[in-house]
Amino acid sequence: MLVLTRKIGESIHINDDIVVSVVEVSRGKVRIGVEAPGDVSILRSEIYSRIREENIESSASKTETLTDAVKLLKRKIQPRK
């Protein structure tokens, strides 16, 4: 991890198209501004983690549903004796 010290109004550049600026420092909190192209996703880490967890849960349930569907189809396809 790169750790930088910046003052209010100072910024850092990431590649050619992302700028992170310090907007305000107050009561132990830092407000930052991010300028990036519209196709760049910018999320708070807690939101990113939540989305990731939900995607994992969703894909797991889809796998279970698909597995159940295959079992049902196999039962229906088996020849009767």
MDTraj code that builds the backbone (N, CA, C; nanometers):
import mdtraj as md
import numpy as np

residues = "MET LEU VAL LEU THR ARG LYS ILE GLY GLU SER ILE HIS ILE ASN ASP ASP ILE VAL VAL SER VAL VAL GLU VAL SER ARG GLY LYS VAL ARG ILE GLY VAL GLU ALA PRO GLY ASP VAL SER ILE LEU ARG SER GLU ILE TYR SER ARG ILE ARG GLU GLU ASN ILE GLU SER SER ALA SER LYS THR GLU THR LEU THR ASP ALA VAL LYS LEU LEU LYS ARG LYS ILE GLN PRO ARG LYS".split()
xyz = np.array([
    [0.0851, -0.1182, 0.0000],
    [0.0000, 0.0000, 0.0000],
    [0.0890, 0.1236, 0.0000],
    [0.0544, 0.2158, -0.0841],
    [0.1239, 0.3440, -0.0889],
    [0.0511, 0.4405, 0.0043],
    [0.1239, 0.5015, 0.0965],
    [0.0649, 0.5984, 0.1892],
    [0.1245, 0.7348, 0.1595],
    [0.0363, 0.8321, 0.1349],
    [0.0802, 0.9670, 0.1010],
    [0.0222, 1.0678, 0.1997],
    [0.0924, 1.1768, 0.2180],
    [0.0416, 1.2870, 0.2984],
    [0.0006, 1.3988, 0.2031],
    [-0.1187, 1.4483, 0.2170],
    [-0.1710, 1.5553, 0.1329],
    [-0.2413, 1.6573, 0.2209],
    [-0.2399, 1.7826, 0.1801],
    [-0.3113, 1.8899, 0.2487],
    [-0.4395, 1.9196, 0.1737],
    [-0.5281, 1.9962, 0.2366],
    [-0.6531, 2.0354, 0.1709],
    [-0.6203, 2.1034, 0.0384],
    [-0.6902, 2.0602, -0.0661],
    [-0.6688, 2.1156, -0.1987],
    [-0.5640, 2.0425, -0.2804],
    [-0.4840, 1.9583, -0.2170],
    [-0.3840, 1.8815, -0.2901],
    [-0.4473, 1.7513, -0.3394],
    [-0.3862, 1.6927, -0.4411],
    [-0.4447, 1.5717, -0.4992],
    [-0.3367, 1.4751, -0.5435],
    [-0.3826, 1.3573, -0.5845],
    [-0.2943, 1.2582, -0.6454],
    [-0.3596, 1.2134, -0.7758],
    [-0.2781, 1.1719, -0.8686],
    [-0.3274, 1.1241, -0.9980],
    [-0.3025, 0.9738, -1.0074],
    [-0.4017, 0.9025, -1.0573],
    [-0.3889, 0.7592, -1.0836],
    [-0.4083, 0.7427, -1.2334],
    [-0.3043, 0.6928, -1.2976],
    [-0.3009, 0.6882, -1.4445],
    [-0.3244, 0.8286, -1.4986],
    [-0.3815, 0.8385, -1.6163],
    [-0.4032, 0.9695, -1.6766],
    [-0.5431, 1.0232, -1.6531],
    [-0.6308, 0.9403, -1.5968],
    [-0.7716, 0.9812, -1.5955],
    [-0.8413, 0.9779, -1.4590],
    [-0.7677, 0.9566, -1.3510],
    [-0.8295, 0.9558, -1.2176],
    [-0.7529, 1.0517, -1.1275],
    [-0.8261, 1.1418, -1.0616],
    [-0.7664, 1.2375, -0.9686],
    [-0.8392, 1.2252, -0.8347],
    [-0.7627, 1.2067, -0.7284],
    [-0.8175, 1.1999, -0.5923],
    [-0.7688, 1.3239, -0.5185],
    [-0.8636, 1.4044, -0.4674],
    [-0.8289, 1.5306, -0.4006],
    [-0.8779, 1.5312, -0.2571],
    [-0.8007, 1.5964, -0.1707],
    [-0.8445, 1.6177, -0.0327],
    [-0.9308, 1.7434, -0.0333],
    [-1.0553, 1.7291, 0.0097],
    [-1.1504, 1.8399, 0.0069],
    [-1.1594, 1.9074, 0.1427],
    [-1.1617, 1.8273, 0.2492],
    [-1.1816, 1.8831, 0.3832],
    [-1.1281, 1.7867, 0.4873],
    [-1.0740, 1.8422, 0.5950],
    [-1.0333, 1.7631, 0.7106],
    [-1.0997, 1.8262, 0.8310],
    [-1.1815, 1.7472, 0.9033],
    [-1.2567, 1.8026, 1.0152],
    [-1.2920, 1.6939, 1.1155],
    [-1.2665, 1.7185, 1.2425],
    [-1.3031, 1.6273, 1.3518],
    [-1.2636, 1.4820, 1.3247],
    [-1.1426, 1.4608, 1.2800],
    [-1.0937, 1.3251, 1.2587],
    [-1.1433, 1.2590, 1.1310],
    [-1.2106, 1.3337, 1.0459],
    [-1.2587, 1.2793, 0.9199],
    [-1.1946, 1.3536, 0.8037],
    [-1.1734, 1.2796, 0.6963],
    [-1.1175, 1.3379, 0.5754],
    [-1.2191, 1.3210, 0.4641],
    [-1.2534, 1.4300, 0.3977],
    [-1.3421, 1.4221, 0.2809],
    [-1.2542, 1.4262, 0.1575],
    [-1.2771, 1.3315, 0.0686],
    [-1.1995, 1.3275, -0.0543],
    [-1.2927, 1.3368, -0.1741],
    [-1.2407, 1.3880, -0.2810],
    [-1.3144, 1.3942, -0.4069],
    [-1.2427, 1.3078, -0.5090],
    [-1.3197, 1.2396, -0.5905],
    [-1.2608, 1.1536, -0.6931],
    [-1.3163, 1.1939, -0.8284],
    [-1.2282, 1.2280, -0.9191],
    [-1.2661, 1.2574, -1.0578],
    [-1.2195, 1.1400, -1.1420],
    [-1.3166, 1.0770, -1.2116],
    [-1.2834, 0.9612, -1.2943],
    [-1.3834, 0.9513, -1.4088],
    [-1.3475, 0.8815, -1.5137],
    [-1.4416, 0.8619, -1.6241],
    [-1.5671, 0.7896, -1.5758],
    [-1.6759, 0.8077, -1.6482],
    [-1.8028, 0.7485, -1.6090],
    [-1.8039, 0.5967, -1.6063],
    [-1.7147, 0.5344, -1.6815],
    [-1.7137, 0.3884, -1.6844],
    [-1.6305, 0.3267, -1.5720],
    [-1.5725, 0.4102, -1.4865],
    [-1.4947, 0.3616, -1.3728],
    [-1.5860, 0.3527, -1.2511],
    [-1.5937, 0.2341, -1.1926],
    [-1.6770, 0.2124, -1.0748],
    [-1.6022, 0.2597, -0.9501],
    [-1.6669, 0.3452, -0.8709],
    [-1.6080, 0.3953, -0.7467],
    [-1.7063, 0.3650, -0.6352],
    [-1.6668, 0.2785, -0.5420],
    [-1.7546, 0.2365, -0.4334],
    [-1.6818, 0.2456, -0.3002],
    [-1.7569, 0.2786, -0.1943],
    [-1.7012, 0.2679, -0.0592],
    [-1.6763, 0.1201, -0.0320],
    [-1.5731, 0.0897, 0.0453],
    [-1.5340, -0.0501, 0.0647],
    [-1.6451, -0.1342, 0.1270],
    [-1.7248, -0.0755, 0.2171],
    [-1.8322, -0.1548, 0.2786],
    [-1.9417, -0.1891, 0.1779],
    [-1.9662, -0.0995, 0.0828],
    [-2.0644, -0.1271, -0.0220],
    [-2.0082, -0.2316, -0.1182],
    [-1.8819, -0.2176, -0.1550],
    [-1.8170, -0.3145, -0.2432],
    [-1.8221, -0.4545, -0.1820],
    [-1.7903, -0.4648, -0.0530],
    [-1.7926, -0.5948, 0.0158],
    [-1.9324, -0.6544, 0.0164],
    [-2.0321, -0.5720, 0.0414],
    [-2.1707, -0.6197, 0.0454],
    [-2.2157, -0.6713, -0.0919],
    [-2.1837, -0.5979, -0.1961],
    [-2.2184, -0.6406, -0.3317],
    [-2.1489, -0.7722, -0.3643],
    [-2.0243, -0.7817, -0.3275],
    [-1.9477, -0.9041, -0.3547],
    [-2.0093, -1.0236, -0.2827],
    [-2.0449, -1.0064, -0.1553],
    [-2.1084, -1.1147, -0.0788],
    [-2.2399, -1.1562, -0.1427],
    [-2.3209, -1.0582, -0.1828],
    [-2.4496, -1.0891, -0.2454],
    [-2.4305, -1.1620, -0.3783],
    [-2.3285, -1.1239, -0.4538],
    [-2.3010, -1.1933, -0.5795],
    [-2.2595, -1.3379, -0.5554],
    [-2.1797, -1.3600, -0.4520],
    [-2.1372, -1.4957, -0.4186],
    [-2.2578, -1.5790, -0.3761],
    [-2.3430, -1.5221, -0.2903],
    [-2.4634, -1.5928, -0.2460],
    [-2.5547, -1.6229, -0.3642],
    [-2.5706, -1.5275, -0.4526],
    [-2.6580, -1.5442, -0.5685],
    [-2.6071, -1.6548, -0.6599],
    [-2.4779, -1.6563, -0.6845],
    [-2.4240, -1.7601, -0.7726],
    [-2.4329, -1.8968, -0.7084],
    [-2.4195, -1.9042, -0.5759],
    [-2.4326, -2.0325, -0.5063],
    [-2.5754, -2.0835, -0.5175],
    [-2.6739, -1.9961, -0.4999],
    [-2.8128, -2.0400, -0.5075],
    [-2.8489, -2.0787, -0.6503],
    [-2.7911, -2.0126, -0.7502],
    [-2.8169, -2.0496, -0.8890],
    [-2.7617, -2.1878, -0.9173],
    [-2.6444, -2.2188, -0.8617],
    [-2.5846, -2.3504, -0.8809],
    [-2.6727, -2.4573, -0.8189],
    [-2.7228, -2.4313, -0.6974],
    [-2.8117, -2.5266, -0.6316],
    [-2.9387, -2.5459, -0.7127],
    [-2.9956, -2.4384, -0.7620],
    [-3.1171, -2.4463, -0.8418],
    [-3.0919, -2.5253, -0.9689],
    [-2.9800, -2.5017, -1.0337],
    [-2.9459, -2.5732, -1.1555],
    [-2.9254, -2.7215, -1.1260],
    [-2.8577, -2.7519, -1.0167],
    [-2.8364, -2.8916, -0.9782],
    [-2.9696, -2.9605, -0.9529],
    [-3.0602, -2.8949, -0.8834],
    [-3.1930, -2.9512, -0.8574],
    [-3.2690, -2.9747, -0.9878],
    [-3.2590, -2.8809, -1.0805],
    [-3.3279, -2.8944, -1.2089],
    [-3.2744, -3.0139, -1.2863],
    [-3.1435, -3.0333, -1.2854],
    [-3.0831, -3.1471, -1.3549],
    [-3.1318, -3.2779, -1.2934],
    [-3.1394, -3.2849, -1.1612],
    [-3.1891, -3.4059, -1.0946],
    [-3.3328, -3.4360, -1.1359],
    [-3.4163, -3.3336, -1.1405],
    [-3.5556, -3.3535, -1.1810],
    [-3.5642, -3.4034, -1.3251],
    [-3.4851, -3.3434, -1.4129],
    [-3.4866, -3.3861, -1.5527],
    [-3.4405, -3.5307, -1.5670],
    [-3.3394, -3.5680, -1.4919],
    [-3.2897, -3.7057, -1.4991],
    [-3.3985, -3.8036, -1.4565],
    [-3.4751, -3.7668, -1.3535],
    [-3.5835, -3.8540, -1.3075],
    [-3.6893, -3.8695, -1.4157],
    [-3.7219, -3.7612, -1.4833],
    [-3.8261, -3.7650, -1.5857],
    [-3.7799, -3.8391, -1.7115],
    [-3.6530, -3.8349, -1.7415],
    [-3.6012, -3.8962, -1.8640],
    [-3.5824, -4.0465, -1.8474],
    [-3.5589, -4.0935, -1.7263],
    [-3.5322, -4.2360, -1.7043],
    [-3.6503, -4.3195, -1.7530],
    [-3.6223, -4.4268, -1.8266],
    [-3.7292, -4.5116, -1.8774],
    [-3.8020, -4.5830, -1.7639],
    [-3.9303, -4.5994, -1.7829],
    [-4.0102, -4.6679, -1.6810],
    [-4.0006, -4.8178, -1.7031],
    [-4.0041, -4.8897, -1.5960],
    [-3.9961, -5.0368, -1.6041],
    [-4.1294, -5.0997, -1.5866],
])
top = md.Topology()
chain = top.add_chain()
for i, resn in enumerate(residues, 1):
    res = top.add_residue(resn, chain, resSeq=i)
    for name in ("N", "CA", "C"):
        top.add_atom(name, md.element.get_by_symbol(name[0]), res)
traj = md.Trajectory(xyz[None], top)
